């Protein structure tokens, strides 16, 4: 989910951009400092969306740059468990698919791509045995986050699933549901099995 987060910090503005208006120079340096920054607490920083307050600049002896204490707003993406997300398939491997969510990729294990037995073809396509559904690069999908790991902070991992109703490739969501076996058919199968076992016992 996307959030706007207020942060207070010091920013260093080098002499090379003293020709810019102070606010523009500060936003430029904040962007270089924070955009792409990742942490478990903040999530993934997309951009510096707004400069809220700037204190008077200070020049430290031995450093020609100006330092400003400022309050600013960050736009961040913080994935949450069970969150429904949408994205485009970036790549497919024999073990699953990678869904691009904009600022990060999520991985869908082959067993979680659809409620079916799935096989991988050399053309980088995942195919459902019974449903005939296929998943390929550039397909737009809806998935649910089932795992989040910040073990490697520079490269967080997201685990996704598309097995449940309402999830999967967008084209699948408009398909009519296939009728399930009725209770009568199940009873007929049980009766046939019972009759066979009875005949064997009589013999």
C-alpha positions in Angstrom: 0.0 0.0 0.0 1.2 3.6 -0.7 1.6 6.1 2.1 2.7 9.7 2.6 5.2 9.9 5.5 6.5 13.0 7.1 10.3 13.0 7.9 12.6 15.5 9.6 16.3 15.4 8.6 19.3 17.5 7.6 20.3 17.8 4.0 23.6 18.9 2.5 23.4 21.3 -0.5 26.7 21.5 -2.4 28.0 24.8 -3.9 27.4 23.5 -7.4 23.7 24.1 -7.1 23.7 27.3 -5.1 22.3 29.0 -8.3 19.0 27.2 -7.8 16.2 28.5 -5.5 16.8 27.1 -2.0 13.7 24.9 -2.0 14.5 23.4 -5.4 18.1 22.7 -4.4 16.9 21.0 -1.2 14.3 18.8 -3.0 16.9 17.8 -5.6 19.3 16.6 -2.8 16.6 14.9 -0.8 15.6 13.0 -3.9 19.2 11.8 -4.4 19.4 10.8 -0.7 16.0 9.1 -0.3 14.5 7.9 -3.6 15.0 4.2 -3.8 15.8 3.9 -0.1 14.4 0.7 1.5 13.8 -0.1 5.2 11.4 -2.4 7.1 9.9 0.6 8.9 9.4 2.9 5.9 9.1 0.4 3.0 10.3 1.5 -0.4 10.7 5.3 -1.0 9.2 6.3 -4.3 9.8 10.0 -4.3 10.0 13.2 -2.2 6.5 14.5 -2.7 6.6 17.8 -0.7 8.9 20.1 1.2 7.0 21.2 4.4 9.5 23.4 6.3 13.1 24.6 6.0 15.2 26.1 8.8 18.0 28.6 8.1 21.0 27.1 6.4 24.3 26.6 8.2 27.8 26.4 6.7 30.3 24.2 8.5 34.0 25.2 8.5 36.0 23.1 6.1 32.9 22.2 4.0 31.7 24.7 1.4 28.2 23.2 1.3 25.2 24.5 3.2 23.3 22.3 5.6 19.5 22.7 6.2 17.3 21.1 8.7 13.9 20.5 7.1 10.6 18.7 7.3 9.4 16.9 4.1 7.0 14.3 2.9 7.9 11.0 1.2 5.7 8.8 -1.0 6.5 5.2 0.0 5.3 1.8 -0.9 4.9 -0.5 2.1 3.6 -4.0 1.2 1.3 -5.6 3.7 0.4 -9.3 4.2 -2.9 -10.3 2.6 -2.9 -7.1 0.5 -4.4 -7.4 -3.0 -2.0 -6.0 -5.7 -2.0 -5.6 -9.4 1.0 -5.9 -11.8 2.4 -7.1 -15.1 4.3 -10.4 -15.5 8.0 -9.4 -16.0 9.5 -12.9 -16.4 8.6 -16.6 -16.2 10.8 -19.4 -15.1 10.2 -23.1 -14.5 9.6 -22.5 -10.8 7.1 -19.6 -11.2 6.5 -16.1 -12.4 7.7 -12.6 -11.4 5.1 -9.9 -11.2 6.2 -6.3 -11.5 4.3 -4.0 -9.0 6.1 -0.8 -10.1 8.6 -0.3 -7.3 9.3 -3.9 -6.6 8.8 -7.4 -8.1 6.8 -10.2 -6.4 7.4 -13.9 -7.0 4.5 -16.3 -7.6 5.6 -20.0 -7.2 4.3 -22.2 -10.0 2.0 -24.0 -7.5 0.4 -20.6 -6.7 -0.2 -19.3 -10.2 -3.6 -21.1 -10.6 -5.8 -23.7 -9.0 -4.6 -26.4 -11.4 -1.7 -28.7 -12.3 0.7 -26.3 -14.1 3.5 -27.1 -16.6 6.3 -24.8 -17.9 6.9 -24.6 -21.7 10.1 -23.6 -23.4 8.3 -20.4 -24.7 8.2 -19.2 -21.1 4.5 -19.9 -20.7 2.8 -21.6 -17.7 -0.1 -23.8 -18.8 -2.9 -25.3 -16.6 -3.5 -29.0 -17.5 -7.3 -29.1 -16.9 -8.3 -25.4 -17.3 -6.1 -24.8 -20.4 -5.3 -21.4 -18.9 -1.9 -19.8 -19.8 0.3 -17.2 -18.2 3.0 -15.4 -20.1 5.2 -12.3 -20.0 3.3 -9.0 -20.1 0.0 -10.5 -18.8 -1.7 -8.2 -16.3 -2.7 -10.0 -13.1 -4.2 -9.5 -9.7 -2.5 -11.3 -6.8 -2.4 -11.4 -3.0 0.7 -10.9 -0.8 1.4 -14.0 1.3 5.0 -13.5 2.4 7.3 -10.4 3.0 11.0 -10.7 3.8 13.5 -7.9 4.6 16.3 -10.3 5.3 18.3 -8.6 2.6 17.2 -5.0 3.1 18.6 -3.9 -0.3 16.5 -6.6 -2.0 13.2 -7.3 -0.1 11.2 -10.4 -1.2 7.5 -10.7 -1.8 5.7 -14.0 -2.1 2.3 -13.9 -4.0 -0.6 -16.2 -4.8 -3.2 -16.2 -7.5 -5.1 -19.4 -6.6 -8.1 -18.0 -4.9 -11.3 -16.7 -6.7 -11.0 -13.1 -7.8 -7.3 -13.4 -8.4 -5.2 -14.3 -11.5 -4.8 -13.0 -15.0 -7.5 -10.3 -15.7 -8.9 -12.4 -18.6 -9.6 -15.3 -16.2 -11.7 -13.2 -13.9 -14.4 -12.8 -16.7 -14.5 -16.5 -17.5 -17.8 -18.3 -16.5 -17.3 -20.7 -13.6 -17.2 -24.4 -14.6 -19.9 -26.4 -13.0 -18.7 -28.7 -10.2 -19.7 -32.3 -9.9 -23.2 -32.5 -8.3 -24.0 -34.5 -5.2 -26.1 -36.9 -7.4 -23.1 -37.8 -9.6 -21.0 -38.5 -6.4 -23.7 -40.8 -5.1 -23.9 -42.6 -8.4 -20.1 -43.3 -8.2 -20.4 -44.5 -4.7 -23.3 -46.9 -5.6 -21.4 -48.3 -8.5 -18.3 -48.9 -6.3 -20.5 -50.6 -3.7 -22.2 -52.8 -6.3 -18.8 -54.0 -7.6 -17.6 -54.9 -4.2 -20.9 -56.8 -3.4 -20.6 -58.8 -6.6 -17.0 -59.8 -5.7 -18.1 -60.9 -2.3 -20.9 -63.0 -3.7 -18.5 -64.8 -6.1 
